[in-house]
Amino acid sequence: MSGHALHLASLAAVAASAAAPLGCSDPPPSNYPAQIVYAEDGTVDSPDLLEVRVAKQDQLTGDYEIDANGQISFPYAGTIDARGKTPLQIQQVIHDRLADGYLRDPQVIVRVKESRSKQVSVFGEVRKGAVVQFQNGMTIVQAISEAGGFTPRAWENAVRVTRKTATAATEYTVPVKNIANGTAAPFYMRPGDSVYVPKSPM
């Protein structure tokens, strides 16, 4: 290559470099926890709303809100301490009390209809910033979907999650786009997590 041609090639390389956007690569993801479910996250508290179904007993089937004392009042079963228990534990209490002289082998199902005591906040570049109800096994993809999904300006692989404990707060950088397309491990939410979706620099 002649000196003139080499000079032109060098100028072209410099121009291409100058034209390339800066700071647009995704940040490195954090080494985030892989645990899916934490036992304490599956418990209930006031003012959660429980759905209780008793087979062939329409008068007992319905929604029951946990009151400020952490209790529900259930027909023929009396007052039940629900705070700190799982739905399965509450289900067992109702079953045992109904079976004690009221129903023979009652078929009881208890589930959380509205998890009002445990929530996750999602804000930033989402279509509708929101406080969403936490559910055991909820992923960050589900949480963002509950907030309407990403806006076109979202930096999908630079999502920040702040997780607080009684003594500290930890921030994770989560590659949500890669999680959604299966090239990164899922990130599982915990009650009280705060999700922030930044604006893409591009």
Backbone bond lengths (Angstrom), bond angles and torsions (degrees), N, CA, C in turn:
res aa  C-N    CA-C-N  psi(-1)  N-CA   C-N-CA  omega(-1)  CA-C   N-CA-C  phi
1 M - - - 1.467 - - 1.531 107.99 -
2 S 1.375 115.36 135.08 1.456 119.76 179.94 1.521 109.96 -69.93
3 G 1.365 114.95 165.27 1.455 119.57 179.08 1.507 111.40 -61.74
4 H 1.363 116.06 -38.21 1.464 120.11 -179.57 1.529 110.62 -64.89
5 A 1.343 116.96 -45.02 1.455 121.76 -179.34 1.529 110.40 -64.64
6 L 1.338 116.04 -39.21 1.457 120.05 179.00 1.525 110.95 -63.83
7 H 1.333 116.08 -39.28 1.460 121.00 178.51 1.532 110.85 -64.06
8 L 1.349 116.62 -41.77 1.458 120.50 179.24 1.527 110.98 -65.52
9 A 1.320 116.87 -39.42 1.461 120.95 179.34 1.524 110.58 -64.84
10 S 1.341 114.92 -38.81 1.465 119.38 179.26 1.515 110.78 -65.60
11 L 1.341 117.19 -42.59 1.460 121.30 177.81 1.525 111.47 -62.06
12 A 1.342 116.69 -39.62 1.459 120.76 -179.98 1.524 110.94 -64.72
13 A 1.336 115.72 -39.31 1.467 119.61 179.64 1.518 110.58 -65.69
14 V 1.349 116.05 -41.39 1.459 120.06 178.82 1.524 110.78 -63.95
15 A 1.316 116.53 -42.28 1.462 120.87 -179.96 1.522 111.26 -63.28
16 A 1.349 115.45 -41.53 1.461 119.54 -179.65 1.521 110.56 -64.72
17 S 1.333 114.56 -38.77 1.463 119.03 179.52 1.515 111.06 -65.96
18 A 1.331 116.38 -40.78 1.465 121.07 -179.72 1.515 111.42 -66.65
19 A 1.354 115.66 -32.09 1.462 119.47 -177.31 1.517 112.14 -78.61
20 A 1.338 117.43 -20.42 1.464 120.30 -177.35 1.526 110.00 -69.45
21 P 1.306 117.60 136.42 1.463 119.91 179.63 1.519 110.94 -67.16
22 L 1.330 115.61 145.50 1.452 121.07 -178.26 1.517 110.18 -101.76
23 G 1.315 115.94 147.92 1.450 120.55 173.14 1.508 115.06 67.78
24 C 1.328 118.28 26.20 1.457 121.07 -175.50 1.522 112.88 -103.38
25 S 1.311 117.46 -3.16 1.459 118.24 178.26 1.520 109.07 -73.64
26 D 1.321 114.81 150.03 1.467 119.10 -179.40 1.528 110.44 -67.35
27 P 1.321 117.57 143.79 1.464 120.30 176.96 1.530 109.55 -69.85
28 P 1.314 117.82 155.01 1.462 119.26 177.88 1.525 110.21 -66.09
29 P 1.326 117.70 136.27 1.460 119.65 179.77 1.522 111.71 -71.74
30 S 1.312 115.42 154.91 1.455 120.67 176.87 1.529 110.32 -76.03
31 N 1.307 114.97 160.28 1.467 120.74 170.51 1.524 106.48 -84.50
32 Y 1.328 116.37 89.05 1.453 120.03 -171.71 1.537 111.50 -94.67
33 P 1.348 117.14 160.28 1.469 120.92 -176.70 1.527 111.62 -63.21
34 A 1.337 114.99 146.87 1.466 120.50 179.48 1.526 111.98 -102.69
35 Q 1.336 117.30 -6.44 1.463 120.28 -177.00 1.521 110.07 -65.11
36 I 1.332 115.54 133.28 1.467 120.59 -175.19 1.523 111.53 -86.20
37 V 1.316 116.70 -49.08 1.464 121.28 -173.57 1.526 109.81 -127.98
38 Y 1.328 115.52 136.10 1.455 122.54 173.73 1.529 107.08 -111.16
39 A 1.318 116.05 132.27 1.467 120.18 -173.98 1.521 111.91 -54.16
40 E 1.336 116.87 -42.16 1.467 119.51 -176.45 1.525 112.60 -68.93
41 D 1.327 117.52 -20.31 1.464 120.50 -179.93 1.526 111.97 -76.79
42 G 1.328 117.05 -15.06 1.457 120.55 -178.54 1.514 113.85 -92.69
43 T 1.329 117.08 2.35 1.455 119.97 178.92 1.525 110.64 -86.63
44 V 1.321 116.15 165.45 1.462 121.05 -177.38 1.515 110.88 -116.15
45 D 1.325 113.83 166.07 1.466 119.91 -178.98 1.516 108.26 -159.37
46 S 1.321 116.62 172.50 1.460 122.04 174.88 1.533 108.82 -68.20
47 P 1.327 119.88 138.46 1.466 129.39 1.33 1.532 112.59 -105.40
48 D 1.334 118.28 45.67 1.464 120.70 179.40 1.527 110.93 -56.27
49 L 1.324 114.59 150.03 1.466 120.63 178.11 1.523 108.57 -109.85
50 L 1.329 115.82 121.86 1.465 121.72 -179.38 1.521 110.27 -102.04
51 E 1.309 115.20 143.93 1.462 121.02 171.38 1.530 107.16 -106.39
52 V 1.323 116.18 122.15 1.463 121.27 -179.78 1.525 108.27 -116.49
53 R 1.310 115.28 127.20 1.464 121.14 177.47 1.530 109.36 -119.52
54 V 1.315 115.66 130.21 1.457 121.64 175.15 1.528 106.87 -120.97
55 A 1.317 116.06 118.86 1.466 120.93 -174.50 1.528 111.18 -57.05
56 K 1.356 114.15 130.64 1.467 122.86 176.73 1.528 113.06 62.49
57 Q 1.329 115.79 21.61 1.471 120.66 178.53 1.526 108.64 -132.74
58 D 1.337 115.11 75.32 1.463 119.68 -175.91 1.521 112.45 -61.33
59 Q 1.322 117.30 -30.12 1.462 120.20 -177.79 1.523 112.05 -71.65
60 L 1.319 117.53 -16.53 1.464 121.45 178.36 1.529 112.22 -99.82
61 T 1.310 115.72 -23.86 1.459 120.64 -177.79 1.525 110.24 -74.43
62 G 1.346 116.51 130.96 1.459 119.68 179.28 1.512 111.96 170.79
63 D 1.330 114.83 -169.96 1.465 121.93 -179.97 1.524 109.51 -101.30
64 Y 1.332 115.70 138.40 1.454 121.69 -177.56 1.527 109.08 -132.93
65 E 1.320 115.92 120.06 1.468 120.84 -179.94 1.527 110.10 -89.42
66 I 1.316 115.34 135.73 1.464 120.29 176.54 1.526 107.67 -75.56
67 D 1.322 116.24 124.81 1.459 119.73 -174.75 1.528 111.41 -81.23
68 A 1.329 115.36 -178.89 1.465 120.88 -175.45 1.522 112.51 -63.11
69 N 1.316 116.75 -21.05 1.466 120.86 177.61 1.523 112.75 -88.37
70 G 1.346 115.96 1.93 1.460 120.30 179.40 1.516 113.44 79.77
71 Q 1.343 117.22 26.07 1.454 121.05 -174.45 1.525 111.98 -126.22
72 I 1.315 115.16 159.48 1.463 121.40 167.54 1.532 107.30 -125.58
73 S 1.309 114.92 152.53 1.465 120.72 176.18 1.517 107.31 -109.85
74 F 1.334 115.82 119.48 1.468 119.98 -174.68 1.525 109.46 -119.82
75 P 1.331 116.47 132.64 1.473 119.68 -178.33 1.529 112.30 -54.53
76 Y 1.298 116.05 133.42 1.467 124.98 178.01 1.530 113.21 66.84
77 A 1.321 117.23 -1.18 1.470 120.32 178.31 1.518 110.64 -117.87
78 G 1.336 116.27 -12.59 1.456 120.28 177.47 1.514 113.35 76.62
79 T 1.323 114.70 -156.89 1.464 121.30 -179.17 1.516 109.85 -83.50
80 I 1.338 115.23 130.81 1.466 121.09 -177.20 1.520 108.79 -120.20
81 D 1.309 115.92 126.50 1.468 120.39 174.67 1.527 108.65 -74.63
82 A 1.327 115.86 112.96 1.466 120.54 -175.53 1.528 112.80 -103.34
83 R 1.318 117.14 -27.87 1.466 120.87 -175.51 1.534 110.82 -56.71
84 G 1.334 114.85 130.01 1.451 120.13 177.44 1.515 114.88 81.58
85 K 1.331 116.70 -0.31 1.461 120.57 178.31 1.529 110.45 -101.00
86 T 1.314 116.02 159.13 1.455 121.29 173.33 1.527 108.71 -88.19
87 P 1.333 118.29 159.96 1.464 119.48 175.73 1.529 112.55 -55.58
88 L 1.333 116.76 -36.09 1.463 119.71 179.53 1.530 111.50 -64.92
89 Q 1.332 117.47 -37.98 1.464 120.58 178.05 1.524 111.31 -67.43
90 I 1.327 116.76 -40.38 1.463 120.84 177.55 1.529 109.62 -65.37
91 Q 1.311 115.20 -40.60 1.467 121.10 177.71 1.528 110.88 -57.32
92 Q 1.315 116.59 -41.77 1.462 120.66 -179.18 1.521 111.36 -66.98
93 V 1.346 116.54 -40.00 1.465 120.14 178.62 1.521 110.35 -62.12
94 I 1.335 116.90 -46.88 1.469 120.43 179.98 1.523 110.33 -61.90
95 H 1.324 116.44 -44.44 1.462 120.60 178.82 1.521 111.46 -56.53
96 D 1.337 115.87 -49.40 1.462 120.10 -176.09 1.521 111.85 -64.22
97 R 1.315 117.07 -39.42 1.464 119.58 -177.79 1.531 111.48 -73.03
98 L 1.327 116.46 -37.78 1.465 118.88 176.87 1.522 110.55 -68.02
99 A 1.316 116.67 -34.52 1.464 120.91 -179.17 1.517 112.23 -73.02
100 D 1.326 116.80 -15.93 1.458 121.69 -178.53 1.534 110.61 -85.65
101 G 1.335 114.72 66.56 1.457 120.01 173.60 1.509 116.41 99.33
102 Y 1.358 118.39 -2.10 1.471 118.20 -178.99 1.522 112.01 -111.63
103 L 1.323 118.66 -50.79 1.457 122.51 -179.72 1.528 109.60 -128.00
104 R 1.318 114.67 145.77 1.456 119.23 174.91 1.526 109.05 -90.69
105 D 1.321 115.89 120.79 1.466 123.50 179.62 1.536 112.16 48.75
106 P 1.334 118.16 60.42 1.477 120.38 -179.81 1.528 111.61 -64.79
107 Q 1.316 115.74 140.52 1.460 122.44 177.69 1.529 108.11 -100.83
108 V 1.326 115.68 105.62 1.469 121.16 -172.28 1.525 109.58 -116.90
109 I 1.327 115.44 136.49 1.470 121.58 173.70 1.525 107.74 -129.23
110 V 1.333 116.88 129.81 1.463 122.49 176.97 1.518 108.24 -123.37
111 R 1.313 115.76 131.17 1.463 120.25 175.16 1.522 109.41 -140.72
112 V 1.324 115.65 160.12 1.457 120.64 177.38 1.525 108.70 -82.87
113 K 1.318 116.24 117.99 1.463 120.18 178.55 1.518 110.76 -85.58
114 E 1.341 116.86 -41.96 1.460 122.11 176.57 1.519 108.90 -137.10
115 S 1.323 116.32 118.35 1.466 121.06 179.44 1.523 108.34 -90.62
116 R 1.304 115.77 81.63 1.461 120.35 -175.19 1.520 112.77 -80.30
117 S 1.315 117.39 -21.73 1.465 120.59 -176.95 1.526 112.29 -86.72
118 K 1.325 117.25 -16.66 1.466 121.16 -177.50 1.523 108.55 -125.92
119 Q 1.329 115.94 118.61 1.458 120.51 -174.35 1.518 111.07 -138.65
120 V 1.331 114.81 164.04 1.464 123.59 177.36 1.525 107.05 -129.89
121 S 1.334 117.93 133.21 1.462 120.28 177.90 1.530 110.03 -99.51
122 V 1.331 115.44 140.17 1.466 122.32 -179.47 1.522 107.58 -132.04
123 F 1.331 117.91 122.88 1.464 120.09 -178.90 1.532 109.77 -148.45
124 G 1.324 115.43 179.01 1.461 120.28 -174.76 1.512 110.19 98.08
125 E 1.333 116.61 -137.56 1.467 121.54 -175.49 1.533 111.74 -84.32
126 V 1.353 113.87 63.48 1.459 121.59 170.99 1.522 106.92 -123.21
127 R 1.307 116.47 161.04 1.464 119.50 -172.52 1.526 113.26 -70.30
128 K 1.317 116.20 -27.45 1.473 119.08 176.35 1.523 108.14 -150.91
129 G 1.336 115.02 97.90 1.458 118.56 176.95 1.516 109.29 -51.64
130 A 1.313 116.40 137.02 1.451 117.96 -171.72 1.518 111.67 -154.46
131 V 1.323 114.29 158.77 1.461 121.99 166.21 1.519 104.99 -103.50
132 V 1.319 116.76 116.62 1.459 121.27 -173.67 1.527 109.71 -109.57
133 Q 1.299 115.28 153.25 1.453 120.82 179.92 1.524 109.97 -72.39
134 F 1.317 115.50 132.20 1.458 120.76 177.24 1.527 109.93 -78.36
135 Q 1.336 114.56 142.56 1.453 121.39 172.98 1.517 107.97 -133.87
136 N 1.329 116.44 142.39 1.451 119.99 178.27 1.531 110.62 -55.84
137 G 1.326 116.35 131.93 1.455 120.48 -179.75 1.514 114.09 84.86
138 M 1.342 118.06 3.97 1.468 120.99 179.59 1.520 110.48 -64.69
139 T 1.328 116.45 132.54 1.457 121.30 176.42 1.522 109.83 -97.01
140 I 1.319 115.78 165.95 1.458 119.88 178.15 1.527 110.79 -65.57
141 V 1.317 117.76 -31.06 1.469 120.83 177.04 1.530 109.83 -62.89
142 Q 1.329 116.31 -42.45 1.466 119.94 178.28 1.524 111.49 -65.83
143 A 1.329 116.49 -40.75 1.466 119.95 -179.41 1.525 111.05 -62.24
144 I 1.332 116.71 -43.77 1.467 120.35 179.52 1.520 110.53 -68.28
145 S 1.318 116.92 -35.33 1.461 120.04 176.00 1.521 111.15 -62.13
146 E 1.348 116.55 -38.84 1.465 120.92 177.77 1.529 111.15 -62.87
147 A 1.336 116.95 -25.42 1.469 121.62 178.65 1.526 111.36 -93.60
148 G 1.318 117.55 17.03 1.457 121.76 175.01 1.511 114.86 92.54
149 G 1.332 117.51 -2.47 1.457 120.35 -178.93 1.517 112.51 86.28
150 F 1.324 115.46 176.33 1.460 121.66 -178.60 1.527 112.26 -71.18
151 T 1.337 116.12 151.02 1.455 120.69 166.10 1.532 107.88 -82.99
152 P 1.333 118.49 166.54 1.467 120.07 178.34 1.526 112.86 -62.63
153 R 1.338 117.99 -18.08 1.466 121.22 -177.29 1.525 112.92 -91.70
154 A 1.326 117.41 -0.98 1.464 120.70 -172.09 1.525 112.26 -68.75
155 W 1.326 115.42 142.62 1.463 122.32 172.45 1.527 105.40 -94.80
156 E 1.311 115.73 90.59 1.457 121.94 -165.46 1.524 114.00 -70.74
157 N 1.312 117.14 -21.71 1.464 119.86 179.66 1.530 112.56 -103.16
158 A 1.329 116.24 14.89 1.466 120.14 179.88 1.525 111.03 -127.50
159 V 1.326 116.27 26.38 1.463 120.89 -177.94 1.528 109.44 -67.67
160 R 1.326 115.74 137.06 1.461 120.46 -179.04 1.533 109.94 -110.66
161 V 1.303 114.97 132.26 1.459 121.61 177.29 1.520 108.61 -117.92
162 T 1.328 116.16 125.61 1.459 121.34 175.49 1.521 108.52 -104.27
163 R 1.323 114.96 124.12 1.470 121.05 -178.93 1.519 108.71 -119.15
164 K 1.325 115.63 120.68 1.462 120.43 -177.49 1.523 111.34 -104.80
165 T 1.315 114.27 143.24 1.458 121.23 170.89 1.521 107.36 -119.40
166 A 1.308 116.60 -174.59 1.460 119.97 -179.54 1.519 111.95 -66.18
167 T 1.330 117.29 -21.80 1.464 119.68 -174.05 1.530 114.62 -118.82
168 A 1.319 118.32 -15.30 1.471 119.03 -174.13 1.526 110.70 -158.67
169 A 1.341 114.22 171.19 1.465 121.37 174.29 1.525 108.16 -128.46
170 T 1.318 116.46 136.01 1.457 122.19 179.57 1.512 108.93 -119.82
171 E 1.338 116.74 136.44 1.462 120.99 178.42 1.523 109.48 -111.44
172 Y 1.327 115.14 133.49 1.461 121.77 178.55 1.525 109.43 -117.19
173 T 1.335 115.96 140.16 1.462 121.61 169.94 1.520 106.91 -97.40
174 V 1.339 116.19 120.22 1.464 120.82 -168.97 1.533 110.38 -119.10
175 P 1.347 118.21 124.82 1.466 121.52 -179.63 1.525 111.54 -83.49
176 V 1.314 116.95 77.66 1.464 121.02 -170.74 1.532 111.65 -63.59
177 K 1.317 117.67 -38.15 1.470 119.90 178.88 1.523 110.35 -60.32
178 N 1.329 116.34 -43.22 1.460 119.80 179.70 1.523 111.45 -68.70
179 I 1.333 116.28 -35.16 1.463 119.43 176.28 1.518 110.01 -63.22
180 A 1.333 116.20 -43.52 1.461 120.59 -177.70 1.523 112.48 -64.47
181 N 1.345 116.68 -33.20 1.473 117.69 -179.47 1.526 112.56 -95.22
182 G 1.331 116.15 7.72 1.455 119.82 171.90 1.510 116.61 85.44
183 T 1.334 117.55 10.70 1.463 119.83 -178.80 1.531 112.66 -100.16
184 A 1.314 117.07 2.40 1.467 121.35 175.33 1.524 108.12 -140.02
185 A 1.326 115.49 154.99 1.467 120.44 -178.63 1.522 110.90 -68.12
186 P 1.331 118.04 148.64 1.469 120.79 178.45 1.528 111.71 -62.01
187 F 1.313 114.92 150.71 1.469 121.41 172.57 1.519 106.55 -111.59
188 Y 1.333 116.33 121.54 1.462 121.34 -177.14 1.522 110.75 -98.75
189 M 1.329 115.12 133.74 1.440 121.77 -176.27 1.523 111.12 -79.16
190 R 1.351 114.39 158.65 1.454 121.84 171.23 1.530 108.32 -130.54
191 P 1.326 117.75 154.55 1.474 119.63 179.43 1.522 110.93 -55.49
192 G 1.337 115.07 137.45 1.459 120.62 178.64 1.515 114.66 89.04
193 D 1.337 117.98 -6.51 1.467 120.40 177.96 1.526 110.33 -61.40
194 S 1.321 115.20 143.89 1.468 122.11 175.58 1.532 108.77 -116.81
195 V 1.319 117.02 121.73 1.459 123.01 -177.15 1.516 109.06 -107.59
196 Y 1.337 115.99 124.86 1.459 120.41 177.26 1.520 109.86 -121.14
197 V 1.332 116.32 124.89 1.468 122.34 179.41 1.526 107.87 -103.39
198 P 1.351 118.30 110.57 1.463 119.45 -178.63 1.528 112.52 -78.67
199 K 1.309 114.34 167.22 1.468 121.08 176.95 1.515 109.51 -81.87
200 S 1.313 116.72 137.59 1.464 121.07 179.43 1.521 110.13 -66.77
201 P 1.345 117.72 140.07 1.462 119.99 178.51 1.524 112.75 -75.10
202 M 1.310 117.71 -10.25 1.472 120.59 -177.84 1.517 110.95 -79.26
